[in-house]
């Protein structure tokens, strides 16, 4: 055998798999550090594989294949999958803290931030969608496979955040309110001061 490309492909796939796993685990740890609620962290962490599964179903329906490029798009999308879920879940918890029941908080919370999460998802789709309309060449075809997967992933995460997240927040509400930690107590006032200074200037 003069050159076995299979080894290089397997190494590339293994690297993408490890990057996705480590990225997902790191995202969960960061979420738990800031949310400080075990149930909330589990709900958002569960949304990641759910979104990936829905994305794989959409890829299958569109006839897209699994290769290094599409898997690269999935791995790039892993970090974006938690954004919508965190926004929706935090707003639901905020309303629960104001005295709403879990069911009321889920309905109102999703309604309040629905336009915001749709807009944030639309910006990502718009940034990548030009590759679908541009003139076909080698670069647009290669990047188009990545772009299609990323767009599908963020759209599926939007659907999950507007359906699964409020349902899970009603079924598994937090047991008790969590007091902010030492880092948050020191970080938030300084961050607010920086924002006020920036807005004044």
Buried (B, 14 or more C-beta within 10 A) or exposed (E): EEEEEEEEEEEBBEBBEEBBEEBBEEBBEEBBEBBBBEBBBBBBBBBBEBBBEBBBEBBEEEEBEEEBBBBBBBBBBBBBBBBBBBBBBBBBBEBBEEEBEBEBBBBBBBEBBBEEBEEBBBEBBEEBBEBEEEEEEEEBEEBBBBBBBBBBBBBBBBBBBBEBBBEBBBEBBBEEEBEEEEEBEEEEEEEEEEEEEEEEE
